[in-house]
Amino acid sequence: MANVRTLFWDVGGVLLSNAWDHEQRTRALEHFHLEESEFQERHEMVVSRFETGRLTLAGYLERTVFFRPRSFTRGDFTAYLFALSQPKPESLALAQELAERGRWQMATINNESRELNLYRIQQFGLRDLFRVFFSSCFVKLRKPDEAIYELALAMTQREPQECVFIDDREVNLESARRLGMHALHFRSASQLRQELHKLGVR
């Protein structure tokens, strides 16, 4: 049985809905009647800077949406964007159970822009669950770059085999697995509970 000491969680797609992924962007474009290809081209040009904290939400929207006059305000669009974030109650309950046990160090490794990340941490009580947040907007690195996992290991002073990384995207698990971490592909809270149980996380 593995000697697991730290659990690293993805946020979007595991604990909450994604923050500003393809699904959320599509819903916003449809809601505000924006042209997809034009927006997507501009989004791709700045998303790396946005998610690594080098571009504010206001700056991102200026480049992708409000580069021309609109019939809606920045406040309207921002409120809609934030409202797209929704909890995954079963996953949050599982994380809460493990946090309350106090046996494992709890942390996140996720790709999110600063304003959305801070909003979601506050809105969904994530500070009560996690000791540290390795968010792309804070550490200037994004998954699946191996460097973000190496940083998380170094900062928590853990060996890879002592750690579990949980993500809903296989591509993000590959780097963690190469480093020697236990990598679990999230599909549901019940499936995750069973796989953690096999590693001795009960």
C-alpha positions in Angstrom: 0.0 0.0 0.0 1.3 3.5 -0.9 2.6 5.8 1.8 0.6 8.8 0.6 1.2 12.1 2.5 0.0 14.8 0.0 -3.1 15.0 -2.2 -2.9 17.5 -5.1 -6.2 18.3 -6.7 -7.2 19.9 -9.9 -10.0 22.4 -9.4 -11.9 22.9 -12.6 -13.5 19.7 -13.7 -12.9 17.9 -10.4 -14.2 20.1 -7.5 -15.9 22.8 -9.5 -17.0 23.3 -13.1 -14.3 24.7 -15.3 -13.6 28.4 -14.9 -13.2 29.6 -18.5 -12.8 26.5 -20.7 -14.3 25.8 -24.1 -17.7 25.1 -22.7 -17.9 28.3 -20.6 -16.6 30.4 -23.5 -19.1 28.9 -25.9 -22.0 29.7 -23.5 -20.8 33.3 -23.1 -20.4 33.8 -26.8 -23.9 32.5 -27.5 -25.4 34.5 -24.6 -23.8 37.8 -25.8 -24.1 37.0 -29.6 -20.3 37.2 -30.2 -18.6 35.8 -33.3 -16.8 32.7 -32.3 -13.8 32.6 -34.7 -13.0 36.2 -34.1 -13.1 35.8 -30.4 -11.2 32.5 -30.5 -8.3 33.9 -32.5 -7.9 36.8 -30.0 -8.3 34.4 -27.0 -5.5 32.1 -28.3 -3.2 35.1 -28.6 -3.5 36.1 -24.9 -4.7 33.0 -22.9 -1.2 32.0 -21.8 -0.5 35.4 -20.3 -4.0 35.5 -18.8 -3.7 32.2 -17.0 -0.2 32.8 -15.8 -1.1 36.1 -14.1 0.6 38.4 -16.7 -2.7 39.8 -18.0 -5.6 41.0 -15.8 -9.2 40.0 -16.5 -9.8 43.6 -17.5 -6.9 43.4 -20.0 -8.0 40.1 -21.3 -11.6 41.3 -22.0 -10.3 44.5 -23.6 -8.4 42.3 -26.1 -10.9 39.6 -26.7 -14.4 41.3 -26.3 -14.3 45.1 -25.8 -11.9 46.0 -28.7 -15.0 47.5 -30.3 -18.2 49.0 -28.8 -20.7 46.5 -27.5 -24.4 46.6 -26.5 -23.5 45.2 -23.1 -21.1 46.4 -20.4 -17.9 45.0 -19.0 -19.8 44.5 -15.8 -22.5 42.5 -17.5 -20.0 40.2 -19.1 -17.9 39.8 -16.0 -20.9 38.9 -13.9 -22.0 36.3 -16.4 -18.5 34.8 -16.6 -18.2 34.5 -12.8 -21.7 33.0 -12.5 -20.7 30.1 -14.8 -18.6 28.6 -11.9 -20.6 25.9 -10.2 -19.7 23.4 -7.5 -19.4 19.6 -7.8 -21.0 18.8 -4.4 -20.0 15.1 -4.2 -16.3 15.9 -5.0 -16.3 18.8 -2.6 -17.8 16.6 0.1 -15.0 14.0 -0.4 -12.3 16.6 -0.2 -13.9 18.0 2.9 -13.9 14.5 4.5 -10.2 14.0 3.8 -9.3 17.6 5.0 -11.2 17.0 8.2 -9.3 13.7 8.8 -6.1 15.8 8.9 -3.9 12.9 7.8 -2.9 14.2 4.4 -1.6 17.5 3.2 -4.1 19.0 0.8 -3.1 21.3 -2.1 -4.3 22.2 -5.6 -2.5 22.3 -8.9 -4.6 24.1 -11.5 -4.7 26.5 -14.4 -6.8 29.6 -13.7 -6.6 33.3 -14.2 -6.0 35.3 -11.0 -9.4 37.0 -10.7 -11.4 33.8 -11.4 -9.1 31.7 -9.1 -9.5 34.1 -6.2 -13.3 34.3 -6.7 -13.6 30.6 -6.8 -11.4 30.0 -3.7 -13.6 32.5 -1.8 -17.0 31.6 -3.2 -16.7 27.8 -2.6 -14.7 27.8 0.6 -11.6 26.2 -0.8 -9.4 27.8 1.9 -11.1 25.5 4.4 -9.9 22.5 2.4 -6.5 23.3 1.0 -3.3 24.5 2.7 -1.7 25.8 -0.5 -2.8 26.6 -4.1 -0.3 26.0 -6.9 -2.4 28.0 -9.4 -0.9 29.0 -12.7 -1.7 32.7 -12.1 0.5 32.6 -9.0 3.4 30.4 -10.0 3.6 31.6 -13.7 3.5 28.0 -15.0 0.7 25.9 -16.5 -0.2 22.3 -16.6 0.9 20.1 -18.3 4.4 21.7 -18.0 6.4 19.4 -15.8 7.8 22.4 -14.0 4.6 23.1 -12.1 4.6 19.6 -10.7 8.2 19.9 -9.8 7.6 23.2 -8.0 4.7 21.7 -6.1 6.9 18.8 -4.9 9.7 21.1 -4.0 7.5 23.5 -2.0 5.7 20.8 -0.1 9.0 18.9 0.5 7.5 15.6 -0.7 8.9 12.7 -2.7 6.8 12.0 -5.9 5.7 8.5 -4.6 4.3 10.2 -1.5 1.9 12.2 -3.6 -1.4 11.7 -5.5 -2.4 14.1 -8.3 -6.1 14.1 -9.3 -7.2 15.6 -12.7 -10.0 15.1 -15.1 -7.7 15.4 -18.2 -5.3 12.6 -19.1 -2.8 15.0 -20.7 -2.4 16.7 -17.3 -1.7 13.4 -15.6 1.1 12.4 -17.9 3.8 14.7 -16.5 2.8 13.8 -12.9 3.1 10.1 -13.7 6.5 10.6 -15.4 7.8 12.2 -12.2 6.6 9.2 -10.1 3.4 10.6 -8.6 0.3 8.5 -8.3 -1.9 10.0 -11.0 -5.7 9.4 -10.8 -8.0 10.3 -13.7 -11.1 11.8 -12.2 -14.5 10.6 -13.7 -16.8 10.8 -10.7 -16.6 11.3 -6.9 -17.5 7.6 -6.3 -14.8 6.4 -8.7 -12.2 8.7 -7.1 -13.1 7.5 -3.6 -12.5 3.9 -4.7 -9.2 4.6 -6.3 -8.0 6.6 -3.3 -9.1 3.7 -1.1 -6.7 1.4 -3.0 -3.8 3.8 -2.2 -4.7 3.8 1.5 -6.5 7.1 1.5 -9.7 6.3 3.3 
